[in-house]
Amino acid sequence: MIIIAWVIFPVKGPGWPAFLGTGYGAVGRRVIQPCWRARVLLFRGLCHQRKERLLHLGRRILTPYQQKAQDERSSRPGAFQAGCHDRHQGAAGPLPKLRAGREMKECMITRVVWGALLLYPSAGWAAAKVEDDFLNLYFEEGHEVEAATRVATPMSQVAENVTIISAEEIERMNAHSVDDVLNRVAGVYVDYSGLGFNQSSSIYIHGSGWEHVVVLLDGVRVNKASVEIAFANMIPVRAIKCIEVIKGAASSTWGSALGGVINIITKDTGSTALPEGSVTTSYGEKGSHDITAELDGKVSRLSYYVYGGNQESDGLTEGRSFKNSSGYGKVRLDLPSNMSLEVSGLYTRPEYRDSFWRAADFSQNLDDKNTFISSRFDALLTDELNLHAELFRFDNDYRSVRQTISLPETPIWDFFNDQESRGAALRFDYSLGDHRLVAGADYQRNEIQMTWKYRTWSPAYYAMDQLDEDVSGYYINGTFVFDRLSVTPGLRWDHISTVSDELLSPSLGLTYKMTESNLLRASVSKGFRKPPVIYLEGDPVYGPWYFNPYLDPEKNWTYQVGLESTTIPYLHVKTTLFFHDVENTWDYDATWTLVNTERSQRQGFEMEVATEPLFYTSLKANFTYTYSDLTADRGDHSSTANIILLFDHPDIVTAEISGHYIKWGDYLADQPAEYNKAMLWDISINRRLYETEDFGASLFASLRNIFNGNQYVSARWPNAPRYGEAGLRFRF
């Protein structure tokens, strides 16, 4: 459709590529003229069925594209996986100013020729054999990940199963929440409380429980300590630099993290004296809007980044609503002697109607206020030794009100959960050549006050005594590189005030670069999940019999092996097999008391593929299958898949079509199969209107759930029907 519209409807002016006018500019001279001659040769080659000429032809057609694509990618993350800490990453420069076409007739002829070439697949695939340096490997040395060892480590040396999502990808999908971003990640299952405009969700990894997954904000845990759930929609998505997802036990680095870790890294402070920033506005159906502004810069040794945003919706499904005003700021001071001090703060308060169930005559409103502040000090003590120290505080005031629908404003119960968390961290990392050793300690104290108010139950008011929890951990891990082989051992010891046992979590990982285009990963790690304090102290909502002061932590061994390859030209492939063996599995007995039971297991595989851009078009896809062997002879099959087709031409348009499929296991899903196994399709389009070195403007639009499908597991939380939105983005 895009190609046909481009051929039929001529448009002039800045922002359209130079090669649209025959012979205009360097691109026009290098691409159009050879391609017209190549088109004639292509026809003759097909007539004579001469394979050699076709291959030669394909190279002639693609060479200008390859060089231009290589130049563009040299300053941004790769096609398969973007790196949060890309050593070679830099802000892309302004687009060259392009001269308009000479004649409308010549412009039309050129578009017809190129439209025919783009629609003719054999011309593209004829150049399947390309030079090795054209490949942008998934495990390129320049890409680094922080969550695996707590310091930036090259991807080729990370044995864990990791996925990274960059700010560029987030902007391209016009996402409103972290959940929407994670919904595309292989191995991650997102259970929305009604898929729509930034509703809350529960996050699962490889069939784990939602309480097994740890969410970090710049390395600080932001799970609700009372039950260990994390609502990621509290974090403003446009303030994010990247998201790192570790799948499987990560306790040797992060403590209680049996299922995995999601590390959300915020954007860096500015680097220019002249402030830079952006303003983004989008509007959609049912009064939905998302307005954000960012500003960054540097004054002498002081650099800063500031974000502010407002989201609001009247609800895309019956009875729903959402609003949130958020602000984030970061200030960095470069001190003498290779030292720096950084302070950051976040305020966010999502308020929304989480449930609206007319059949049961109740709705539920949530108010989730969060305040976060962190200060970090870094010092390069020697050329090889770095010190990192951190203090943080995280406060969460959470309120849930359930009320009847037939009698509005009549509460059934009112629940308050106030949490104050304070902590500190200290870390040393030592580098010697390609080898690195990391050692550190962290401490966090959680103070929780919970209160219930009831309309019909007795007692009508109940305030639980303050719950206190102290968590401290000491860890050490290393990365040792021997030519093509990297070895990554790790060990952590945790002491938790509410748990009698000391918890020791070892890990061992290996990566082996079999060839220049094949990387093998293998890892084994032990993880645990600490009992949330509410389970140890009781929950009066379900009665005093609910608690179990003798509940032991769940413990888990994770085994994973994977292969990543770019052997096939233009194609990146990543496969991972996983096995999670859990002991002391938690389950409810006949009296609804949470107890430790027998062993449970989760196993399956991930498959990811991505193509290199060809004619500015690329494809990504992933599929995950998980079989959970639960307690009491229960088995569960679940699977999820994503497909993303991207056309990304910086001078024309960026268009992305994405499809998401999920099948929850029978144990969780309580809806008919047609609601549990649907494929939902979205399309997002971004068009640059104007671009110079100092200013840029772009128009974007999205259509969600194009075919009006249903994808949910409970009648309480139906997903939103088809809806659209559009907006403008200004950069200065």
Long-range contacts (C-beta under 8 A, 24 or more apart in sequence): 2-647, 2-653, 2-655, 3-115, 3-118, 3-119, 4-115, 6-111, 6-115, 6-652, 7-111, 7-112, 7-114, 7-115, 10-101, 10-104, 10-107, 10-108, 10-111, 12-100, 12-101, 12-104, 12-107, 13-100, 14-97, 14-98, 14-100, 14-690, 14-691, 15-98, 15-651, 15-688, 15-689, 15-690, 15-691, 16-98, 16-100, 16-651, 16-652, 17-98, 17-649, 17-651, 17-652, 18-96, 18-98, 18-99, 18-651, 19-110, 19-114, 20-101, 20-107, 20-110, 20-111, 21-99, 21-100, 21-101, 21-102, 21-106, 21-107, 21-110, 22-102, 22-106, 22-107, 22-109, 22-110, 24-99, 24-101, 24-102, 25-98, 25-99, 27-64, 27-68, 30-64, 31-64, 31-65, 32-110, 32-113, 32-114, 34-60, 34-61, 34-64, 35-61, 35-113, 35-114, 35-117, 36-113, 38-123, 39-113, 39-116, 39-117, 42-120, 42-123, 54-122, 54-126, 55-126, 55-127, 55-129, 57-123, 57-126, 58-123, 58-124, 58-125, 58-126, 58-127, 58-128, 59-126, 59-127, 61-117, 61-123, 61-124, 61-126, 61-127, 62-124, 62-127, 62-130, 62-614, 65-615, 65-616, 66-130, 66-134, 69-613, 69-616, 70-134, 72-650, 73-136, 76-168, 77-143, 77-166, 77-168, 78-136, 78-137, 78-138, 78-140, 78-143, 79-136, 79-572, 79-610, 79-611, 79-612, 79-613, 79-618, 80-136, 80-138, 80-572, 80-574, 80-608, 80-610, 80-620, 81-138, 81-143, 81-155, 81-163, 81-164, 82-143, 82-164, 82-165, 82-166, 82-168, 82-169, 82-242, 83-140, 83-142, 83-143, 83-144, 83-145, 83-155, 83-164, 83-166, 83-242, 84-144, 84-145, 84-146, 84-152, 84-164, 84-166, 84-241, 84-242, 84-244, 84-265, 85-143, 85-144, 85-145, 85-146, 85-152, 86-142, 86-143, 86-144, 87-141, 87-142, 87-144, 88-142, 89-142, 93-693, 94-691, 94-692, 94-693, 94-696, 95-650, 95-651, 95-688, 95-691, 97-692, 98-651, 118-615, 124-614, 124-615, 128-569, 128-570, 129-569, 130-569, 130-570, 132-516, 132-517, 134-612, 135-517, 135-566, 135-569, 135-612, 136-612, 137-517, 137-566, 137-572, 138-564, 138-566, 138-572, 138-574, 138-610, 139-519, 139-564, 145-244, 146-219, 146-244, 146-263, 146-265, 147-216, 147-244, 147-246, 147-250, 147-253, 147-254, 147-261, 147-263, 148-246, 148-253, 148-488, 149-253, 149-436, 149-438, 149-477, 149-479, 149-488, 149-490, 150-219, 150-253, 150-427, 150-429, 150-438, 150-440, 150-477, 151-386, 151-427, 151-429, 151-436, 151-438, 153-436, 153-479, 156-486, 156-511, 156-513, 156-519, 157-479, 157-481, 157-486, 157-488, 157-511, 158-488, 158-509, 158-511, 158-521, 159-486, 159-488, 159-509, 159-510, 159-511, 159-521, 159-522, 159-523, 160-246, 160-247, 160-248, 160-250, 160-509, 160-521, 160-523, 160-525, 160-560, 161-187, 161-246, 161-247, 161-248, 161-521, 161-523, 161-560, 161-562, 161-576, 161-578, 161-606, 162-244, 162-245, 162-246, 162-247, 163-187, 163-244, 163-245, 163-247, 164-242, 164-243, 164-244, 164-245, 165-242, 165-243, 165-245, 166-241, 166-242, 167-240, 167-241, 167-242, 167-267, 170-237, 170-238, 170-240, 171-238, 171-686, 172-646, 172-648, 172-654, 172-656, 172-684, 172-686, 173-656, 173-658, 173-682, 173-684, 174-282, 174-684, 174-686, 174-700, 174-702, 174-725, 174-727, 175-237, 176-237, 176-290, 176-311, 177-232, 177-233, 177-237, 178-232, 178-233, 178-235, 178-237, 178-240, 178-243, 178-264, 179-203, 179-232, 179-233, 180-237, 181-237, 181-243, 182-232, 182-243, 182-245, 182-262, 183-642, 183-660, 184-622, 184-642, 184-644, 184-658, 184-660, 185-245, 185-622, 186-606, 186-607, 186-608, 186-622, 186-623, 186-624, 186-640, 186-642, 187-245, 187-247, 187-576, 187-578, 187-606, 187-624, 188-245, 188-247, 188-640, 189-638, 189-640, 189-662, 189-664, 191-664, 191-668, 191-713, 192-712, 192-717, 192-719, 193-354, 193-355, 193-716, 193-717, 194-317, 194-320, 194-354, 194-355, 194-712, 194-716, 194-717, 194-718, 194-719, 194-720, 195-680, 195-711, 195-712, 195-719, 195-720, 196-313, 196-315, 196-316, 196-317, 196-320, 196-322, 196-719, 196-720, 197-284, 197-286, 197-288, 197-311, 197-313, 197-315, 197-316, 197-322, 197-720, 198-233, 198-311, 198-313, 198-322, 198-324, 198-350, 198-352, 199-233, 199-320, 199-322, 199-352, 199-354, 199-717, 200-231, 200-233, 200-350, 200-352, 200-354, 200-366, 200-368, 201-231, 201-232, 201-233, 202-229, 203-230, 203-232, 203-262, 204-259, 205-245, 205-247, 205-248, 205-259, 205-260, 206-247, 206-248, 206-259, 206-260, 206-578, 206-580, 206-602, 206-604, 206-624, 206-626, 207-580, 207-602, 207-604, 207-626, 207-627, 207-628, 207-636, 207-638, 207-665, 208-258, 208-259, 208-260, 208-580, 208-602, 209-259, 209-529, 211-529, 211-532, 212-257, 212-258, 212-259, 212-260, 212-529, 212-554, 213-257, 213-259, 213-260, 213-261, 213-262, 214-250, 214-254, 214-256, 214-257, 214-260, 214-261, 214-262, 215-262, 215-264, 216-254, 216-261, 216-262, 216-263, 216-264, 217-264, 217-266, 217-346, 217-372, 218-264, 218-265, 218-266, 218-344, 218-374, 219-263, 219-390, 219-425, 220-372, 220-374, 220-390, 220-392, 220-394, 220-423, 221-254, 221-394, 221-421, 221-444, 222-370, 222-372, 222-394, 222-396, 224-396, 224-398, 224-417, 224-419, 225-419, 225-421, 225-446, 225-448, 225-469, 225-532, 225-533, 226-417, 226-419, 226-448, 226-450, 226-467, 226-532, 226-533, 226-534, 227-532, 227-534, 228-256, 228-529, 228-530, 228-532, 230-262, 231-350, 231-368, 232-262, 232-264, 233-324, 233-350, 234-348, 234-350, 234-368, 234-370, 235-264, 235-346, 235-348, 236-292, 236-307, 236-309, 236-326, 236-328, 236-348, 238-280, 238-292, 238-294, 238-307, 238-309, 239-266, 239-267, 239-294, 239-307, 239-309, 239-328, 240-264, 240-265, 240-266, 240-267, 241-265, 241-266, 241-267, 241-268, 247-560, 247-576, 247-578, 247-606, 248-523, 248-525, 248-527, 248-558, 248-560, 248-578, 248-580, 249-505, 249-507, 249-525, 249-526, 249-527, 249-556, 249-557, 249-558, 249-580, 250-525, 250-527, 251-492, 251-494, 251-503, 251-505, 251-507, 251-525, 251-526, 251-527, 251-528, 252-475, 252-477, 252-490, 252-491, 252-492, 252-505, 252-506, 252-507, 252-525, 252-526, 253-475, 253-477, 253-490, 253-492, 253-507, 255-442, 255-471, 255-473, 255-492, 255-494, 255-505, 255-530, 256-471, 256-494, 256-496, 256-528, 256-529, 256-530, 256-553, 257-527, 258-527, 258-528, 258-529, 258-554, 258-555, 258-556, 258-582, 259-527, 259-529, 266-305, 266-328, 266-330, 266-344, 267-294, 267-296, 267-305, 267-307, 267-330, 268-296, 268-305, 268-330, 269-296, 269-298, 269-303, 269-304, 269-305, 269-330, 269-331, 269-332, 269-342, 270-296, 270-297, 270-298, 270-303, 270-304, 270-305, 271-298, 271-303, 272-297, 272-298, 273-297, 273-298, 273-299, 276-731, 276-732, 277-731, 277-732, 278-729, 278-730, 278-731, 278-732, 279-729, 279-730, 280-727, 280-728, 280-729, 280-730, 281-727, 281-728, 282-700, 282-725, 282-726, 282-727, 283-725, 283-726, 283-727, 284-313, 284-723, 284-724, 284-725, 284-726, 285-316, 285-723, 285-724, 285-725, 286-313, 286-314, 286-315, 286-316, 286-723, 287-312, 287-313, 287-314, 288-312, 288-313, 288-314, 288-316, 288-723, 288-725, 289-313, 290-727, 301-333, 301-334, 301-335, 302-331, 302-332, 302-333, 302-334, 303-331, 303-332, 303-334, 304-329, 304-330, 304-331, 304-332, 305-329, 305-330, 306-330, 315-353, 316-720, 316-721, 316-723, 317-356, 317-718, 317-719, 317-720, 317-721, 318-356, 318-358, 319-353, 319-356, 319-358, 319-363, 319-405, 320-352, 320-353, 320-356, 321-352, 321-353, 322-350, 322-351, 322-352, 322-353, 323-350, 323-351, 323-352, 324-348, 324-349, 324-350, 324-351, 324-352, 325-349, 337-379, 338-379, 338-380, 339-377, 339-378, 339-379, 339-380, 340-377, 340-378, 340-379, 341-375, 341-376, 341-377, 342-375, 342-376, 342-377, 342-378, 343-373, 343-374, 343-375, 343-376, 344-373, 344-374, 344-375, 344-376, 345-371, 345-372, 345-373, 345-374, 346-370, 346-371, 346-372, 346-373, 347-371, 347-372, 354-400, 355-402, 355-716, 355-717, 356-405, 356-716, 357-405, 357-715, 357-716, 358-405, 359-715, 360-716, 361-404, 361-405, 361-406, 362-402, 362-403, 362-404, 362-405, 362-412, 363-402, 363-403, 363-404, 363-405, 364-400, 364-401, 364-402, 364-403, 365-400, 365-401, 365-403, 366-398, 366-399, 366-400, 367-397, 367-398, 367-399, 367-400, 367-401, 368-396, 368-397, 368-398, 368-399, 369-396, 369-397, 369-398, 370-394, 370-395, 370-396, 370-397, 371-395, 371-396, 384-430, 384-431, 384-432, 385-428, 385-429, 385-430, 386-428, 386-429, 386-430, 387-427, 387-428, 388-425, 388-426, 388-427, 388-428, 388-429, 388-440, 389-424, 389-425, 389-426, 389-427, 390-424, 390-425, 390-426, 391-423, 391-424, 392-422, 392-423, 392-424, 392-425, 393-420, 393-421, 393-422, 393-423, 394-419, 394-420, 394-421, 394-422, 395-419, 395-420, 395-421, 396-421, 410-455, 411-453, 411-455, 412-454, 412-455, 412-456, 413-452, 413-453, 413-454, 413-455, 413-457, 413-541, 414-452, 414-453, 414-454, 415-450, 415-451, 415-452, 415-453, 415-541, 416-449, 416-450, 416-451, 416-452, 417-448, 417-449, 417-450, 418-448, 418-449, 418-450, 419-446, 419-447, 419-448, 420-446, 420-447, 421-445, 421-446, 421-447, 433-481, 434-481, 435-478, 435-479, 435-480, 435-481, 436-478, 436-479, 437-476, 437-477, 437-478, 438-475, 438-476, 438-477, 438-478, 439-475, 439-476, 440-474, 440-475, 440-476, 441-472, 441-473, 441-474, 441-475, 442-472, 442-473, 443-470, 443-471, 443-472, 443-473, 444-470, 444-471, 444-472, 445-469, 445-470, 445-471, 446-470, 446-471, 446-533, 448-533, 448-534, 450-534, 452-540, 452-541, 462-540, 464-537, 464-538, 464-540, 465-537, 467-533, 467-534, 467-537, 468-497, 468-533, 469-496, 469-497, 469-498, 469-533, 470-496, 470-497, 471-495, 471-496, 471-497, 471-530, 477-507, 484-512, 484-513, 484-514, 485-510, 485-511, 485-512, 485-513, 486-510, 486-511, 486-512, 488-523, 490-525, 494-528, 496-530, 498-530, 498-531, 498-533, 498-536, 499-530, 499-531, 499-552, 499-553, 501-552, 501-553, 503-528, 503-530, 503-553, 515-567, 517-565, 517-566, 517-567, 518-563, 518-564, 518-565, 518-566, 518-567, 519-563, 519-564, 519-565, 520-561, 520-562, 520-563, 521-560, 521-561, 521-562, 521-563, 521-564, 521-576, 522-560, 522-561, 522-562, 523-558, 523-559, 523-560, 523-561, 524-557, 524-558, 524-559, 524-560, 525-557, 525-558, 526-555, 526-556, 526-557, 526-558, 527-555, 527-556, 527-557, 527-558, 528-553, 528-554, 528-555, 528-556, 529-553, 529-554, 529-556, 535-594, 542-592, 543-592, 545-591, 545-592, 545-593, 546-592, 546-593, 546-594, 547-593, 547-594, 548-593, 548-594, 548-595, 551-586, 551-594, 551-595, 551-596, 552-584, 552-596, 553-584, 554-582, 554-583, 554-584, 554-585, 554-586, 554-596, 555-582, 555-583, 555-584, 556-580, 556-581, 556-582, 556-583, 557-581, 562-606, 569-612, 570-611, 570-612, 570-614, 571-609, 571-610, 571-611, 571-612, 572-608, 572-609, 572-610, 572-611, 572-612, 573-607, 573-608, 573-609, 574-606, 574-607, 574-608, 574-609, 575-605, 575-606, 575-607, 575-608, 576-605, 576-606, 577-604, 577-605, 578-602, 578-603, 578-604, 578-605, 578-606, 579-603, 585-630, 585-631, 587-631, 587-632, 597-631, 597-632, 598-631, 600-628, 600-629, 600-630, 600-631, 601-628, 601-629, 602-626, 602-627, 602-628, 602-629, 603-627, 603-629, 613-648, 616-647, 616-648, 616-649, 617-645, 617-646, 617-647, 617-648, 618-645, 618-646, 618-648, 619-643, 619-644, 619-645, 619-646, 620-644, 620-646, 628-665, 628-667, 630-667, 634-667, 636-665, 636-666, 636-667, 636-668, 637-663, 637-665, 637-666, 638-662, 638-663, 638-664, 638-665, 638-668, 639-663, 650-688, 651-688, 652-687, 653-685, 653-686, 653-687, 654-685, 654-686, 654-687, 655-683, 655-684, 655-685, 655-686, 656-683, 656-684, 656-685, 657-681, 657-682, 657-683, 658-682, 658-683, 658-684, 660-711, 662-711, 664-713, 668-713, 669-713, 670-713, 670-714, 671-712, 671-713, 671-714, 671-715, 674-710, 675-710, 675-711, 675-712, 675-713, 676-711, 676-712, 676-713, 678-709, 678-710, 678-711, 679-709, 679-711, 680-704, 680-705, 680-707, 680-709, 680-711, 680-719, 681-705, 681-706, 681-707, 681-709, 682-706, 686-729, 694-732, 695-730, 695-731, 695-732, 696-730, 696-731, 696-732, 697-728, 697-729, 697-730, 697-731, 698-728, 698-729, 698-731, 699-726, 699-727, 699-728, 699-729, 700-726, 700-727, 700-728, 700-729, 701-725, 701-726, 701-727, 702-726
